[in-house]
Amino acid sequence: MDRITISDLEVFAYHGVLKEENSLGQKFLISAELYMDVSEAAKDDDISKSINYANICKEIDTFLKNHTFKLIETMADRLAKHLLILYKNLDEICIKIKKPWAPILMTLDTVSVTVNRKWHNVYLSLGSNMGDMEDNINKAIILLDKEEDCHLIRVSTLRLTKPVGPVKQNDFLNGALYMKTLKNPYELLALIGSIENELKRVREIHWGPRTIDLDILLYDDQIIQSEELIIPHVEMDKRLFVLEPMAELAPWLRHPVLGVTMRELLGTWYHNPV
């Protein structure tokens, strides 16, 4: 990935834990590493296909002057996300904020915090078997895409599928979507829970009927196993209602544990259906 670097931009702003820092202000030094593909800009010698670093500097200055944060950790995090959302061709950013006048009553050069933020590739499964199933799924998609730090890329075809498990119930309408997000896996899990609650999902019976069902299938190539979250989703490789839409969205994407593609997993299921 190509990189544009801005080093030690001086910004005078009003951030800090102490009241005096918020009222009197102080100097901060901001460095940014901007990751993006600049090949088209280089080929055509066209600044509109890159990122104008002068505009970035002005945006950093404006953002930090228009907001007040207690911690430079918060400053760096919010600034990084703001720039990623604002500049659509920016894939990843590393922000370093130095505080030369840190009030510790000792001699030092600077105190600094560095954060790295980027757009993550995420695949979610979608399902409903109560009420207007297609409308339920569409409402969930709209709510996801309303989040400024979530960008919907593509939604699969929706398919009617037989329910899995011992509970007698209606067929499901299932699909999957591909999106990019700045949220970490647990923040995304919380968002999914809030959307399910808004759409009146009720969890009364395990594997029972539901208005809406959203699950994180894949998050980049991360492997997570905790009490709250397991990624890749458990048994996604054994569920036709997951494999068909995933093979449609990303046929050559490899399962991070099994090491085989979605298309290969679907072919295996057809030969040995579960």
C-alpha angles and dihedrals in degrees: 000000000000120000138210115196130204114187129203101339106187115231126174108209145145111257133130147092094261120080090229091059091055094048103037099032129209144216123277128187114217125197123183133187109199117199120201142122108274097172094106092047091049093047094051097031086231122148091198089070092053133043119277104230091201089060090046091053092050091048092051091050093047094046095050092045093049096050135053123210131175096215130049085216088065092043092055095045096048094043092051093050092045092055093045091053094044098048108053096193092054111103103177139002138195115202124192119187119192122197109201096179100049107164101235099120091237134099115263140141102231143326112225144184125200125197131180120206131174144163111273125211111234135179121199130188119227127204143162136165103170131080118337096356098188091048091050091053093045091051090052091050092050091051091050093049092048090069108098091217093053123074118191111217107173142348123209127230111281114239135192109237137178116256119256120227139033098296116104109228145132123293117271130239104222139181143136138235138209119219142159121230142177090208119105116237095267094047088051090049090053091050091051090051092051091050092050089050092049090052090050099249111179121201103202102130127034108245087003131137119298140181092226135002121191123178134174107238101174134003110192103300094310123141113209127176116176138129091263101039142021120191128213088043113256113266094355086139090060099049118088091196087062101037097051096056092039091052087051095049100037113006094169097043111118124226103243093224104033095038095218130113128258089247091053091048090051091049090050090051092052090053094045108021116196 
